[in-house]
């Protein structure tokens, strides 16, 4: 599977709400860099983060464009997050079912046919503004 195909399958699993399929595409030592935060290492920690996100947010990604490096070890995706804020996340505004639309991007490292790094960026200030109005 090419890096573009791997990333596309990762996002297809995300949009299906299939965390097991997502986890199958990750290395055991996957590094997850959190937007405006630290990083986590390992599939188990990534699975816990994903479960937390599913509890707090209902999201569907659209307008996904995937790019890959010529060497085949890196990929990137740009997309639009279409979401609903379901449950209050610690340190963020109160959830009341607010809807939001947010551009975002993710960078990936590919190793041995799996995703070894996931680094996602989005504008948190814009998200807070959208859920606060």
C-alpha positions as CSV (number, residue, x, y, z in Angstrom):
1,X,0.0,0.0,0.0
2,X,1.4,3.4,-0.9
3,X,1.6,6.1,1.8
4,X,-1.3,7.9,0.1
5,X,-3.4,4.7,0.2
6,X,-2.5,4.1,3.8
7,X,-3.5,7.6,4.9
8,X,-6.7,7.5,2.8
9,X,-7.6,4.2,4.5
10,X,-6.8,5.7,7.9
11,X,-9.3,8.5,7.3
12,X,-11.9,6.2,5.7
13,X,-11.8,4.2,9.0
14,X,-12.0,7.4,11.0
15,X,-15.1,8.5,9.0
16,X,-16.7,5.0,9.4
17,X,-16.1,5.2,13.2
18,X,-13.9,2.1,13.1
19,X,-11.2,2.6,15.6
20,X,-10.0,-1.0,15.3
21,X,-9.3,-0.5,11.6
22,X,-7.4,2.7,12.4
23,X,-5.3,1.0,15.1
24,X,-4.4,-1.8,12.6
25,X,-2.7,0.8,10.4
26,X,-0.4,2.1,13.2
27,X,2.9,0.8,14.4
28,X,3.0,-0.4,18.0
29,X,5.2,2.6,18.9
30,X,3.2,5.2,17.0
31,X,4.0,8.8,18.1
32,X,1.0,11.0,18.3
33,X,1.7,14.8,18.5
34,X,-1.3,16.6,19.9
35,X,-2.3,20.0,18.6
36,X,-0.9,22.7,20.9
37,X,0.2,20.0,23.4
38,X,2.7,17.3,24.1
39,X,3.0,13.9,22.5
40,X,2.0,10.4,23.3
41,X,3.7,7.1,22.3
42,X,2.1,3.7,21.6
43,X,-1.0,2.2,20.2
44,X,-2.7,1.9,23.6
45,X,-2.3,5.5,24.5
46,X,-3.5,6.5,21.0
47,X,-6.6,4.2,21.4
48,X,-7.4,5.9,24.8
49,X,-7.1,9.4,23.1
50,X,-9.4,8.2,20.3
51,X,-12.0,6.9,22.8
52,X,-11.9,10.3,24.6
53,X,-12.3,12.2,21.4
54,X,-15.3,10.0,20.4
55,X,-17.0,10.7,23.7
56,X,-16.5,14.5,23.4
57,X,-16.8,15.1,19.6
58,X,-18.7,13.7,16.6
59,X,-16.6,14.5,13.6
60,X,-16.6,13.7,9.9
61,X,-13.7,14.8,7.7
62,X,-14.4,16.1,4.2
63,X,-12.3,17.6,1.4
64,X,-9.4,15.3,2.2
65,X,-6.3,15.8,0.1
66,X,-3.4,13.4,0.7
67,X,0.2,14.1,-0.4
68,X,3.2,11.9,-0.1
69,X,7.0,12.4,-0.2
70,X,8.9,10.9,-3.2
71,X,10.9,8.7,-0.7
72,X,7.6,7.1,0.6
73,X,8.3,7.7,4.2
74,X,6.2,10.7,4.8
75,X,2.7,11.9,3.9
76,X,0.4,14.8,4.7
77,X,-3.3,15.4,4.5
78,X,-5.3,18.6,4.4
79,X,-9.0,18.4,5.2
80,X,-12.1,20.0,6.7
81,X,-13.4,18.9,10.1
82,X,-17.2,19.0,10.4
83,X,-18.0,18.4,14.0
84,X,-20.4,18.5,16.9
85,X,-19.2,19.2,20.4
86,X,-21.0,16.5,22.5
87,X,-19.4,16.5,26.0
88,X,-17.3,19.1,27.7
89,X,-13.6,18.5,27.3
90,X,-11.5,19.5,30.3
91,X,-10.2,23.1,30.1
92,X,-12.5,24.0,27.1
93,X,-15.8,25.7,26.8
94,X,-19.0,23.9,27.9
95,X,-20.4,21.5,25.4
96,X,-24.0,22.1,24.3
97,X,-24.1,20.3,21.0
98,X,-22.4,23.2,19.1
99,X,-21.4,22.5,15.5
100,X,-18.2,23.6,14.0
101,X,-16.3,23.5,10.7
102,X,-12.5,23.7,10.9
103,X,-9.7,23.4,8.4
104,X,-6.9,21.0,9.6
105,X,-3.9,19.2,8.5
106,X,-1.9,16.1,9.6
107,X,1.6,15.0,8.9
108,X,2.5,11.3,8.9
109,X,5.7,9.2,9.1
110,X,5.4,5.8,7.4
111,X,7.5,2.9,8.5
112,X,7.3,-0.7,7.3
113,X,3.9,-0.1,5.6
114,X,2.3,1.4,8.7
115,X,1.8,4.8,10.2
116,X,4.5,5.6,12.8
117,X,3.7,9.3,13.5
118,X,0.5,11.3,13.5
119,X,0.9,15.1,14.0
120,X,-2.3,17.1,13.6
121,X,-2.7,20.9,13.5
122,X,-5.8,23.1,13.6
123,X,-6.6,26.6,14.8
124,X,-7.8,26.1,18.4
125,X,-8.7,29.8,18.7
126,X,-11.0,29.5,15.8
127,X,-12.6,26.3,17.2
128,X,-13.1,28.0,20.6
129,X,-14.7,31.0,18.9
130,X,-17.1,28.7,17.0
131,X,-18.2,26.7,20.0
132,X,-18.5,29.8,22.2
133,X,-21.0,31.7,20.1
